Amino acid sequence: MIDLKSIDDLARKLSEMVPPDLKNARSDLQQHFRATLQTGLGKLELVTREEFDVQRAVLLRTREKLDLLERVVAVLESRVDALTGRNH
């Protein structure tokens, strides 16, 4: 979900760039800019910062668990090797 205030701010800034002789059309242009920005940004399938941070935390926890499991497997493999006399 895109922050609508940011889109409104950007649309307002774009409409302020409209030449003075088109001042009467500024409001309409601002609405069109806003709609176009919302549509375009919506197609990008962006996530909010909060969603990104949640997924980042999940990934970090998963990586920690994977690292732990890799260490456990390495210990178990070394025990198996010691018991069987094999070398990996």
SULPE-V338744 format. One record per residue. N is the residue number from 1. NEAR is the number of other C-alpha atoms within 8 Angstrom. D_LAST is the distance of its C-alpha to the last C-alpha in Angstrom with 1 decimal. Layout:
# SULPE-V338744
N|NEAR|D_LAST  N|NEAR|D_LAST
This chain:
# SULPE-V338744
1|6|50.0  2|10|51.7  3|6|54.0  4|6|57.5  5|6|59.0  6|7|57.0  7|12|58.0  8|9|61.6  9|8|61.5  10|9|60.1  11|13|62.8  12|9|65.5  13|8|64.4  14|10|64.4  15|12|67.8  16|7|69.1  17|6|68.3  18|9|70.8  19|6|73.9  20|5|76.9  21|5|79.0  22|8|76.6  23|8|76.7  24|6|78.1  25|7|75.1  26|11|72.7  27|8|72.3  28|7|71.6  29|9|69.2  30|12|67.3  31|9|67.0  32|8|65.7  33|11|63.3  34|12|61.9  35|8|61.6  36|8|59.9  37|10|57.4  38|10|56.6  39|8|56.1  40|8|54.0  41|10|51.8  42|10|51.5  43|6|50.0  44|6|47.2  45|6|45.8  46|8|45.3  47|8|44.3  48|8|45.9  49|6|44.4  50|6|44.1  51|8|42.1  52|9|39.8  53|8|39.3  54|8|38.6  55|8|35.9  56|8|34.5  57|8|34.3  58|8|32.6  59|8|30.0  60|8|29.4  61|8|29.0  62|8|26.6  63|8|24.5  64|8|24.6  65|8|23.6  66|8|20.7  67|8|19.5  68|8|19.9  69|8|18.0  70|8|15.0  71|8|15.1  72|8|15.6  73|8|12.7  74|8|10.4  75|8|12.3  76|8|12.1  77|8|8.4  78|8|8.5  79|8|11.5  80|9|10.2  81|11|7.5  82|8|10.6  83|7|12.9  84|6|11.3  85|6|10.1  86|8|6.7  87|4|3.8  88|3|0.0
